[in-house]
Each structure stands twice: as C-alpha cells, then as structure tokens.
Amino acid sequence: MRLALVQLNPTVGDLGGNCAKMVQAARCAQSRSADLIVFPELCLCGYPPEDLLFRTEFLERSRTALEQFARCISDQTVIAGCALKLDSHCYNTASIIEKGAIQKIYRKILLPNYGVFDEKRYFHPGDSSVVLDKDGFRVAVTICEDLWDLQRLDAYLDRTQGLDLIINIAASPFHAGKSLVRQQVLTDCAAHFNCAVAYCNLVGGQDELVFDGRSLVMDARGRQVARASAFDEDCLMVDISKNHDAITLTPVDPQETAPLNELEEIWQALVVGTRDYVRKNGFTKAALGLSGGIDSSLVAAIAAEALDKENVIGISMPSRFNSPQTQSDAARVAENLQISFHTVPISEPLQALSRALDGVEGWNEHGLAYENLQARIRGTLLMSWSNQFGWLVLTTGNKSETAVGYTTLYGDSAGGFAVIKDVPKTMVYQLCRYVNKKAGREVIPNSVISRIPSAELRDNQKDSDSLPEYDILDAILKLYVEQGRSADQIVKEGFNEAQVSRVIRLVDRSEFKRRQSPPGVRITPLAFGRDRRMPITNRFNA
C-alpha cells in the first residue's frame, strides 16, 4: 500500500478554494500511485474556524464541500478533515472517502481546551474508534490531541485484533521547540501500540497561529522513517508492506533534511505568518516605519522575504531627536533589502500640534505626552498612507516592549499586523545576526545591532532609563509571563526584588494596551493574545 500524507495550507472559510486545492493534490498523489491519501485536520474548512462553527450555513456548506470533494475521488481511499454537524452536534471529524462517497466518519475524542485551543467551546466529543481495513492493513484513524493521552486512547482502540498503522491528522500550531515534543509523542504512541504511526499536519499562517507541517511517519519502534518539509506544502509518500505480520516502511522519495535549529525555525515561522496574514487578507503591499533601530530593521527583513522586496515600503519619519546615524542606518537597511524608502520629517506637524495643544493650560514639551505625540504623528501618517494606497501597516514592537507597555497607543502600536509581537528583545538581536549570517553579508548594519537601544523621543534617551537591561527583563518576563511564577519565586531565582516587583507591575498595568494591539505571529509557548487572557480590571498581586 502506498500512503500519501498531503500537508496543505488552507484558508479558513474558503471552502471552494480549499476543496479545489485538495482535489488537485489528491489527483497528483493518485498519479503517483497512492492508495491511501491523507489530509490534515479540518483542512477543508480551515483551522481554527472559531465562531464560524456557530453558523448553521457554514456547517451546511462545509458538508456540501466535503461531498463535492468526495465525488471527485474515485479509485483511491482518502481521509479528509472537516467540521460537520451530525446528530444535532458539531464534531471535528475525519471522513473516510471511497468510491466517490463518504463511507465512515471518525469524530475526534479528545478535545483540547488550553493555550490557544478552545475546542470544547465548539465541538462535541466522539466516543468510538474507526478502524479501516485497507489492502490487508488495519488502520486506525485519530485526530491530533487523541494521541497525546495514550491511556485514554487505550479505552477506545481495540488492540486485540492488532493494528498495523495509526493515522493522525493534525492542526498542531508552531512554537519554538514544539516539533521535538511532537516527535516524542509519536514515538511513545508507536511503542505503546506496537505499530507504525503516520502524522499529517497542517501548514501555513492563520491570524496569530503558524502551522509548520513536518508531517512524519514512524515505525513500530518509534523511529522516524520519513519527514515532510517544514513550513511548506508537501506530499510525503511511503510504501507499506507486510510479511508475516512484520511491517516494512519505505519512503518513496527518500531525502535527508537536516533539522532546523531554533533561530531557523523561528525565522521561517515569522516569514510564513507574515506572508499568509498579508495575502490571505487581500493585501499585496506592506509599509512600516523604518527608524534605523533594530526592531524595525528586523521587521523590514522579514517582510522583504515574506512579500518580495517590491511589495515593502519603508518610511523614515525623523524628528529633531533622531540622530543622523539612525537616519542613515534606516536608508542603508532599505538599500540592502532593495525595498522602497521614503523620508518624511515630522518636525512641522509636531510643532503645529504642540501649538494646538498649548491652548489647554498645563501642556508642555518636556514630558511623556510630548514624546508620545511624536509616535502618534508617525502612526497617523502610516495609517493615512495605508488608507490612501491600500498598504497594510506592520508594527515593529517586540514582546519585551509589549509586555511592559513600552509602546504608545495609537502611535507605534497603530497598524494591521505586529510581526515580532511575540519575539523577546534579546531574540531580536539573535535574529538580526542570523539574517546577516544567512545572507553572507551585512544586511542589517552592525551599527544597528551594536547601538544602545533608544526610542529617540527626547535627547540622550535610552531604553534602560525606563526599563531593566533587556537580558534581565526578558529573563523575568519568561518566568512571570510564560511560566506563571510568582514574584517571590522569581526573586528566589536570584533577581533583584525591586526590579521584579516593578516589571510585574508594568506587565499587569499594560493589559489594556495589549487588548488594543494588532495580532502577531506566535513563536513562544505562551504568547499574549490567544494564550494569555488576563482581565484588564484586576487588583490581584502576583
């Protein structure tokens, strides 16, 4: 039996477009003699469809699209994921399609309801297994989370008659290091059930989530036999044969692909997430404020790779506080990336608005409000160009700044997509060095990377005037935000008590800003937004 795992990049709600992609992919696999063709979880309707699942018309049209897809399949057996309404309930399903019709439907049993997952909000759990007899092989069908609790899966899978293969269709979102965790889960499953495991994962960006593909086939010992591409559509094909109950797995196109290191996979996730958000939402061009600082330089590099250089516009908007060096570096970054570049000084509008504000007693040009006025002018200019030319504005704030509120509402937070919203500042530096290493040249000038961080909203300003040094700040944030540690626990790790208290206070007080910020690519195990949902009005002290 020839198995084909087809990892596709669907768009949520594009039932016709997704169906057409699946038909094309199935026919391609068929032309290569595939006997069993597998598509990822909810591939037909896209994942996650969220509250579209509460709309009757969406579920009805999903069923119609699935039946249309089935009619296009004749000789092969296909397993396809789709949301379906059955017995008055909505289920996350895997349909087994043969001879142009749906023959069996498996309903996902274990519904994740943590982190980015809300499946119990939408789906009813299944309560029985589906085992397919195909060409002399006994194949059990599962969906994503089903494999993450083997003891519970034991209650549903009858092993007395033997299993040759477990198929797992998945929509498993990326975060750094997730692929290693996933591989261990599959290894444990293969060893537990003493059979091969084939895992087919979604690929592509959907709002804040990125799916990294990397579909896998494991033998009964839990050893990797074949792996599909990372962050790209692919069709992984494996021949399966049986001799006296011994299963042999042979990759059709054997290829050695070196595993990605952390920076490589984060870079690819940022590129794919940005590309898909921009294009799936109907934009072709993106603009950003290119200041000559390290954050905007990294965002420009990501955008140039994601969207192609001719579709990225960098705009420098200097005031009297921006040094000649940063202005020069902004131009150099644009030149190195070969993106469009414009310089629009904001001194005149800054003076005009300050004079207008001076009509209210107490206004002055020496405080935080005046600093933030510069950011708000820049945000207004960017959004005006967006309005005029149809560009999507990319914001450039990193996770460290987002965490502590070191950003201006309706200023540098104004935009449509926050590319590095989940990238800590210390990782921004690592990624900039990676960009240069990957290119084999100085794409992001070393002067940008080595410069002391500054918002340049007043004379001689440094980020460290307002915040701890970023290596300390990021370490505290990881413990507090991502690991949920208390202030006392963090202090016991060796951090200064006053710094810890201040950072925690800044994080907690900035929730209202984060609620108003655009979505951005999730690359850590716990991101602001879908992962971490804190009340804005909140007097609990950590």
C-alpha positions as CSV (number, residue, x, y, z in Angstrom):
1,M,0.0,0.0,0.0
2,R,1.3,3.4,-0.9
3,L,0.5,6.1,1.7
4,A,0.5,9.8,0.8
5,L,0.4,12.5,3.6
6,V,-0.6,15.8,2.0
7,Q,0.2,18.8,4.1
8,L,-1.7,21.8,2.7
9,N,-2.1,25.5,3.5
10,P,-5.8,26.2,3.5
11,T,-7.6,29.4,4.3
12,V,-10.3,29.4,7.0
13,G,-13.8,29.6,5.4
14,D,-12.6,29.3,1.8
15,L,-14.5,26.1,1.2
16,G,-14.4,26.3,-2.6
17,G,-10.7,27.2,-2.7
18,N,-9.7,24.6,-0.2
19,C,-11.7,21.9,-1.9
20,A,-10.0,22.8,-5.3
21,K,-6.6,22.5,-3.6
22,M,-7.4,19.2,-2.1
23,V,-8.8,17.8,-5.4
24,Q,-5.6,18.9,-7.2
25,A,-3.4,17.4,-4.5
26,A,-5.3,14.1,-4.4
27,R,-5.1,13.8,-8.2
28,C,-1.4,14.5,-8.0
29,A,-1.0,11.8,-5.4
30,Q,-3.1,9.5,-7.5
31,S,-0.9,10.0,-10.5
32,R,1.9,8.7,-8.3
33,S,0.0,5.5,-7.4
34,A,-1.0,6.5,-3.9
35,D,-3.6,4.1,-2.4
36,L,-4.4,5.9,0.8
37,I,-4.3,9.8,0.7
38,V,-4.4,11.7,4.0
39,F,-5.2,15.4,4.5
40,P,-4.7,17.4,7.8
41,E,-7.2,18.2,10.5
42,L,-10.1,20.5,9.4
43,C,-8.2,21.0,6.1
44,L,-11.4,21.6,4.1
45,C,-12.8,24.4,6.3
46,G,-9.5,25.7,7.7
47,Y,-8.3,25.7,11.3
48,P,-9.4,27.2,13.6
49,P,-12.8,28.3,12.2
50,E,-13.7,29.7,15.7
51,D,-17.3,31.1,15.9
52,L,-18.0,30.4,12.2
53,L,-18.8,27.0,13.7
54,F,-21.9,28.6,15.4
55,R,-23.3,29.5,12.0
56,T,-25.6,26.9,10.5
57,E,-24.8,28.0,7.0
58,F,-21.1,27.4,7.5
59,L,-21.6,23.8,8.6
60,E,-24.1,23.1,5.8
61,R,-21.7,24.5,3.2
62,S,-18.8,22.5,4.8
63,R,-20.8,19.3,4.3
64,T,-21.6,20.3,0.7
65,A,-18.0,20.9,0.0
66,L,-17.0,17.6,1.5
67,E,-19.5,15.7,-0.6
68,Q,-18.3,17.6,-3.7
69,F,-14.7,16.7,-2.8
70,A,-15.7,13.0,-2.4
71,R,-17.4,13.0,-5.8
72,C,-14.0,13.9,-7.4
73,I,-12.3,10.9,-5.8
74,S,-12.9,7.5,-7.4
75,D,-10.2,4.9,-7.2
76,Q,-8.3,5.9,-4.0
77,T,-9.2,5.9,-0.3
78,V,-8.9,9.4,1.2
79,I,-9.0,10.6,4.8
80,A,-10.1,14.3,5.0
81,G,-10.7,16.6,8.0
82,C,-13.7,18.8,8.2
83,A,-16.1,20.3,10.7
84,L,-19.5,18.6,10.4
85,K,-22.9,18.8,12.1
86,L,-24.0,15.2,13.0
87,D,-26.9,14.2,15.3
88,S,-27.5,17.9,16.2
89,H,-23.9,18.3,17.4
90,C,-20.8,19.8,15.8
91,Y,-17.9,17.5,15.5
92,N,-14.2,17.7,14.5
93,T,-14.2,14.8,12.0
94,A,-12.1,12.7,9.7
95,S,-14.1,11.3,6.8
96,I,-13.1,8.1,5.1
97,I,-13.9,8.5,1.4
98,E,-14.0,5.7,-1.1
99,K,-15.8,5.2,-4.5
100,G,-16.8,8.9,-4.6
101,A,-18.7,8.9,-1.3
102,I,-18.2,9.2,2.5
103,Q,-18.1,5.7,3.9
104,K,-17.2,6.3,7.5
105,I,-16.8,9.3,9.8
106,Y,-14.5,9.5,12.8
107,R,-15.3,12.0,15.5
108,K,-12.4,13.5,17.5
109,I,-12.5,12.1,21.0
110,L,-10.1,14.3,23.0
111,L,-10.8,18.0,22.6
112,P,-8.0,20.3,23.8
113,N,-9.1,23.3,25.8
114,Y,-5.9,25.0,26.9
115,G,-3.5,27.6,25.5
116,V,-4.6,28.5,22.0
117,F,-7.3,25.8,21.9
118,D,-11.0,26.3,22.5
119,E,-12.4,23.1,21.1
120,K,-14.8,22.3,23.9
121,R,-16.5,25.6,23.0
122,Y,-17.3,24.3,19.6
123,F,-17.2,20.6,19.3
124,H,-18.9,17.6,20.9
125,P,-16.5,14.7,21.7
126,G,-16.7,11.4,19.8
127,D,-17.0,8.2,21.7
128,S,-15.8,5.4,19.4
129,S,-12.9,4.5,17.2
130,V,-12.8,4.0,13.5
131,V,-10.6,1.2,12.1
132,L,-10.2,1.0,8.3
133,D,-9.3,-2.3,6.6
134,K,-7.2,-1.3,3.6
135,D,-5.3,-3.6,1.3
136,G,-4.8,-6.1,4.1
137,F,-3.8,-3.5,6.7
138,R,-5.7,-2.5,9.8
139,V,-5.6,1.3,10.0
140,A,-6.9,3.3,13.0
141,V,-7.9,6.9,12.4
142,T,-7.2,9.6,15.0
143,I,-7.2,13.4,15.2
144,C,-4.4,15.4,16.8
145,E,-5.0,15.5,20.6
146,D,-6.2,11.9,20.6
147,L,-2.5,10.8,20.6
148,W,-1.5,13.0,23.5
149,D,-3.3,10.8,26.1
150,L,-2.4,7.2,25.3
151,Q,-4.2,5.8,28.4
152,R,-7.5,7.4,27.3
153,L,-6.9,6.3,23.7
154,D,-6.5,2.8,25.0
155,A,-10.1,2.8,26.1
156,Y,-11.3,3.4,22.5
157,L,-8.8,1.4,20.4
158,D,-9.3,-2.3,20.3
159,R,-5.8,-3.8,20.1
160,T,-6.9,-7.4,20.4
161,Q,-7.2,-7.8,16.6
162,G,-3.9,-6.0,16.0
163,L,-3.2,-2.6,14.4
164,D,-0.8,-2.1,11.6
165,L,-0.9,1.7,11.3
166,I,-2.4,4.7,13.2
167,I,-3.2,7.7,11.1
168,N,-3.2,11.0,13.0
169,I,-4.4,14.1,11.1
170,A,-3.5,17.3,12.9
171,A,-3.6,21.1,13.1
172,S,-0.7,21.5,15.5
173,P,0.4,25.1,15.8
174,F,4.1,26.0,16.0
175,H,6.1,27.4,18.8
176,A,9.9,27.1,19.2
177,G,10.8,23.5,20.2
178,K,7.3,22.1,19.5
179,S,8.5,19.7,16.8
180,L,10.7,17.8,19.3
181,V,7.8,17.5,21.8
182,R,5.6,16.3,18.9
183,Q,8.1,13.7,17.8
184,Q,8.3,12.3,21.3
185,V,4.5,11.9,21.4
186,L,4.6,10.0,18.2
187,T,7.4,7.8,19.3
188,D,5.6,7.0,22.6
189,C,2.4,6.2,20.6
190,A,4.2,3.8,18.2
191,A,5.9,2.0,21.0
192,H,2.7,1.9,23.1
193,F,0.6,0.3,20.4
194,N,3.4,-1.5,18.7
195,C,2.5,-0.2,15.2
196,A,3.5,2.4,12.7
197,V,2.2,5.9,13.1
198,A,1.6,8.4,10.3
199,Y,1.1,12.0,11.3
200,C,-0.2,14.6,8.8
201,N,0.0,18.2,9.9
202,L,-1.4,21.5,8.6
203,V,1.0,24.2,7.2
204,G,0.7,27.9,6.9
205,G,-0.4,31.0,8.8
206,Q,-3.8,31.7,10.3
207,D,-4.1,35.0,12.1
208,E,-1.6,34.6,15.1
209,L,-1.0,30.9,14.6
210,V,1.5,29.3,12.3
211,F,1.4,25.6,11.3
212,D,4.8,24.2,10.5
213,G,3.9,20.9,8.7
214,R,6.7,18.5,9.3
215,S,4.4,15.5,8.8
216,L,6.0,12.3,10.0
217,V,5.9,8.5,9.5
218,M,7.3,6.4,12.4
219,D,7.9,2.7,12.5
220,A,6.6,0.4,15.3
221,R,9.8,1.1,17.3
222,G,9.1,4.9,17.2
223,R,11.9,5.6,14.7
224,Q,11.5,8.2,12.1
225,V,11.1,6.8,8.6
226,A,10.3,9.9,6.7
227,R,9.5,13.6,7.3
228,A,7.9,16.2,5.1
229,S,9.0,19.8,4.6
230,A,8.9,22.4,7.4
231,F,6.7,25.5,6.8
232,D,5.8,24.5,3.2
233,E,3.2,22.4,1.4
234,D,4.4,18.9,0.7
235,C,3.3,15.4,-0.1
236,L,5.1,12.7,1.9
237,M,4.8,9.3,0.3
238,V,5.7,5.9,1.9
239,D,5.3,2.4,0.7
240,I,4.0,0.0,3.4
241,S,4.3,-3.8,3.0
242,K,3.6,-6.7,5.3
243,N,5.4,-10.0,5.6
244,H,4.3,-12.5,8.3
245,D,2.8,-9.6,10.3
246,A,6.1,-7.6,10.1
247,I,5.5,-4.1,8.6
248,T,8.1,-2.6,6.3
249,L,8.0,1.2,5.6
250,T,9.9,2.5,2.6
251,P,10.0,6.3,1.7
252,V,9.1,6.8,-2.0
253,D,11.4,9.9,-2.3
254,P,14.0,9.4,0.4
255,Q,15.7,12.6,1.4
256,E,17.8,13.7,4.3
257,T,16.7,17.0,5.7
258,A,18.7,18.5,8.5
259,P,16.5,19.6,11.4
260,L,16.1,23.3,11.8
261,N,17.8,25.0,14.8
262,E,15.7,27.4,16.9
263,L,16.6,30.6,15.0
264,E,16.0,28.9,11.7
265,E,12.5,27.7,12.6
266,I,11.5,31.0,14.3
267,W,12.6,32.9,11.2
268,Q,10.6,30.7,8.9
269,A,7.6,30.9,11.2
270,L,7.8,34.8,11.1
271,V,8.1,34.8,7.4
272,V,5.2,32.4,6.8
273,G,3.0,34.0,9.3
274,T,3.5,37.5,7.8
275,R,3.1,36.3,4.2
276,D,-0.1,34.4,4.9
277,Y,-1.7,37.1,7.0
278,V,-1.0,39.8,4.4
279,R,-2.0,37.7,1.4
280,K,-4.9,35.8,2.9
281,N,-6.4,39.2,3.9
282,G,-6.2,40.5,0.4
283,F,-3.2,42.8,0.6
284,T,-0.2,42.8,-1.7
285,K,2.0,45.6,-0.2
286,A,3.0,46.4,3.4
287,A,4.5,49.5,4.9
288,L,6.4,50.1,8.1
289,G,8.1,52.9,10.0
290,L,11.8,52.3,9.3
291,S,13.6,54.2,12.1
292,G,17.1,52.8,11.8
293,G,16.5,50.9,15.0
294,I,16.9,47.1,15.4
295,D,13.2,46.2,15.7
296,S,12.1,48.0,12.5
297,S,15.2,46.6,10.7
298,L,14.2,43.1,11.6
299,V,10.6,43.6,10.6
300,A,11.7,45.0,7.2
301,A,13.9,42.0,6.6
302,I,11.1,39.6,7.4
303,A,8.6,41.5,5.2
304,A,11.1,41.6,2.3
305,E,11.4,37.8,2.4
306,A,7.7,37.2,3.0
307,L,6.3,39.5,0.4
308,D,9.2,40.2,-2.0
309,K,11.2,43.4,-1.9
310,E,9.0,45.3,-4.4
311,N,6.0,45.0,-2.1
312,V,7.6,46.5,1.0
313,I,7.7,50.3,1.7
314,G,9.9,51.6,4.5
315,I,9.2,55.1,5.7
316,S,11.6,57.2,7.9
317,M,9.8,59.9,9.9
318,P,12.6,61.7,11.8
319,S,12.2,64.5,14.4
320,R,14.9,66.6,15.9
321,F,15.6,63.8,18.4
322,N,16.6,61.2,15.7
323,S,20.3,61.1,15.2
324,P,22.0,61.4,11.8
325,Q,23.3,57.8,12.4
326,T,19.9,56.2,12.9
327,Q,18.5,58.1,9.8
328,S,21.5,56.9,7.8
329,D,21.0,53.3,9.0
330,A,17.3,53.4,8.0
331,A,18.3,54.2,4.5
332,R,21.1,51.6,4.5
333,V,18.7,48.9,5.6
334,A,16.2,49.8,2.8
335,E,19.0,49.8,0.3
336,N,20.4,46.5,1.5
337,L,16.9,44.9,1.3
338,Q,16.2,46.8,-2.0
339,I,12.8,48.0,-0.7
340,S,11.1,51.3,-1.4
341,F,12.2,54.0,1.0
342,H,10.8,57.5,1.8
343,T,11.8,60.1,4.3
344,V,9.1,62.3,5.7
345,P,10.3,64.6,8.6
346,I,7.7,65.3,11.3
347,S,9.1,68.4,12.8
348,E,6.5,70.7,11.3
349,P,3.4,68.7,12.2
350,L,4.9,68.2,15.7
351,Q,5.3,71.9,16.2
352,A,1.8,72.6,14.8
353,L,0.1,70.0,17.1
354,S,2.1,71.2,20.1
355,R,0.9,74.7,19.5
356,A,-2.7,73.5,19.2
357,L,-2.3,71.5,22.4
358,D,-0.8,74.6,24.1
359,G,-4.3,76.1,24.1
360,V,-5.0,74.0,27.2
361,E,-3.2,75.2,30.4
362,G,-0.6,72.8,31.6
363,W,0.6,71.4,28.2
364,N,4.4,71.5,27.8
365,E,7.0,69.9,25.6
366,H,9.1,68.3,28.4
367,G,7.1,65.3,29.4
368,L,6.0,61.9,28.3
369,A,2.9,63.2,26.4
370,Y,5.2,65.3,24.1
371,E,7.3,62.2,23.5
372,N,4.3,60.1,22.7
373,L,2.9,62.8,20.4
374,Q,5.8,62.1,18.0
375,A,4.8,58.4,17.9
376,R,1.2,59.3,17.3
377,I,2.1,61.5,14.4
378,R,4.0,58.7,12.9
379,G,1.1,56.3,13.5
380,T,-1.3,58.7,11.9
381,L,0.9,59.2,8.8
382,L,1.4,55.5,8.3
383,M,-2.4,54.8,8.6
384,S,-3.2,57.6,6.2
385,W,-0.9,56.1,3.6
386,S,-2.4,52.8,4.3
387,N,-5.9,54.3,3.7
388,Q,-4.8,56.0,0.5
389,F,-2.8,53.2,-1.1
390,G,-4.1,50.0,0.4
391,W,-0.9,49.1,2.2
392,L,-1.0,47.0,5.3
393,V,0.9,48.7,8.1
394,L,3.3,46.4,10.0
395,T,4.1,47.4,13.6
396,T,7.5,46.9,14.9
397,G,7.1,46.4,18.7
398,N,8.7,43.3,20.3
399,K,7.4,41.1,23.1
400,S,9.5,42.7,25.8
401,E,8.1,46.1,25.0
402,T,4.5,44.7,24.6
403,A,4.8,43.0,27.9
404,V,5.7,46.1,29.9
405,G,3.7,48.6,27.9
406,Y,6.7,50.4,26.4
407,T,4.7,51.4,23.5
408,T,2.3,54.3,22.6
409,L,-1.3,53.6,22.0
410,Y,-2.4,54.9,18.6
411,G,1.3,55.6,17.9
412,D,3.8,52.8,17.3
413,S,1.1,50.3,18.2
414,A,-1.1,51.5,15.3
415,G,-1.2,49.1,12.4
416,G,-2.6,45.9,11.0
417,F,-0.1,43.2,11.9
418,A,2.5,43.0,14.7
419,V,5.2,40.9,13.1
420,I,7.5,40.5,16.1
421,K,4.9,40.9,18.9
422,D,6.0,37.5,20.4
423,V,9.7,37.9,19.9
424,P,11.7,39.0,23.0
425,K,14.2,41.8,22.5
426,T,17.2,39.5,23.2
427,M,16.0,37.2,20.4
428,V,15.6,40.2,18.1
429,Y,19.3,40.7,18.3
430,Q,19.9,37.0,17.6
431,L,17.6,37.1,14.6
432,C,19.3,40.1,13.1
433,R,22.7,38.4,13.3
434,Y,21.0,35.3,11.8
435,V,19.8,37.5,8.9
436,N,23.3,38.6,8.2
437,K,24.8,35.2,8.5
438,K,22.1,33.7,6.2
439,A,22.8,36.3,3.6
440,G,26.5,36.1,3.9
441,R,26.7,39.9,4.1
442,E,25.7,42.9,6.3
443,V,22.0,43.2,5.5
444,I,21.3,44.8,8.9
445,P,24.2,47.1,9.6
446,N,26.4,46.3,12.6
447,S,25.8,49.8,13.8
448,V,22.1,49.0,14.2
449,I,22.9,45.8,16.2
450,S,25.5,47.4,18.4
451,R,23.7,50.7,19.2
452,I,22.3,51.2,22.7
453,P,18.5,50.8,22.3
454,S,16.6,54.1,22.3
455,A,13.2,55.3,21.3
456,E,14.7,58.7,20.3
457,L,11.8,60.7,21.6
458,R,13.9,63.0,23.7
459,D,17.6,64.0,23.9
460,N,20.0,61.3,25.1
461,Q,17.2,58.8,25.7
462,K,18.0,55.1,26.4
463,D,15.5,52.3,26.9
464,S,17.5,51.4,30.1
465,D,16.3,54.8,31.5
466,S,12.9,53.3,31.9
467,L,13.5,49.5,31.9
468,P,16.0,47.0,33.2
469,E,18.6,45.8,30.8
470,Y,16.9,43.6,28.2
471,D,18.7,40.4,29.2
472,I,17.4,40.8,32.8
473,L,14.0,42.0,31.6
474,D,13.5,39.1,29.3
475,A,14.5,36.5,31.9
476,I,12.0,38.0,34.4
477,L,9.3,38.1,31.7
478,K,9.9,34.5,30.8
479,L,9.4,33.4,34.4
480,Y,6.4,35.6,35.0
481,V,4.5,35.5,31.7
482,E,5.4,32.2,30.2
483,Q,6.0,30.1,33.3
484,G,3.5,31.7,35.6
485,R,6.0,32.2,38.5
486,S,5.1,34.5,41.4
487,A,7.2,37.5,42.5
488,D,8.7,35.5,45.4
489,Q,9.6,32.6,43.2
490,I,11.3,34.9,40.7
491,V,13.3,36.6,43.4
492,K,14.5,33.2,44.7
493,E,16.0,32.7,41.2
494,G,18.4,35.5,42.0
495,F,16.7,38.6,40.6
496,N,16.5,42.0,42.4
497,E,13.3,42.2,44.3
498,A,12.6,45.8,43.4
499,Q,13.2,45.1,39.7
500,V,10.9,42.1,39.8
501,S,8.1,44.0,41.5
502,R,8.4,46.8,39.0
503,V,8.4,44.5,36.0
504,I,5.4,42.6,37.2
505,R,3.5,45.9,38.0
506,L,4.3,47.1,34.4
507,V,3.0,43.9,32.9
508,D,-0.2,43.8,34.8
509,R,-0.9,47.5,34.2
510,S,-0.4,47.2,30.4
511,E,-3.1,44.7,29.7
512,F,-5.4,47.4,28.3
513,K,-2.7,48.3,25.7
514,R,-2.3,44.7,24.6
515,R,-6.0,44.3,24.1
516,Q,-5.9,47.1,21.6
517,S,-2.8,46.0,19.7
518,P,-2.9,44.1,16.4
519,P,-2.4,40.4,16.1
520,G,1.1,39.0,15.6
521,V,3.0,35.7,14.9
522,R,3.1,33.3,17.8
523,I,6.5,31.8,18.3
524,T,6.7,31.1,22.0
525,P,4.9,28.5,24.1
526,L,2.8,31.3,25.7
527,A,2.0,34.4,23.7
528,F,-0.1,37.5,24.5
529,G,-3.5,37.2,22.9
530,R,-4.8,33.7,22.3
531,D,-2.6,32.1,25.0
532,R,-2.7,34.6,27.9
533,R,-6.0,36.2,28.6
534,M,-5.9,38.3,31.7
535,P,-8.7,40.7,32.9
536,I,-7.9,44.4,32.3
537,T,-9.5,45.5,35.6
538,N,-7.5,43.4,38.0
539,R,-6.2,44.0,41.5
540,F,-4.6,40.6,42.1
541,N,-0.9,41.0,43.1
542,A,1.5,38.3,42.0
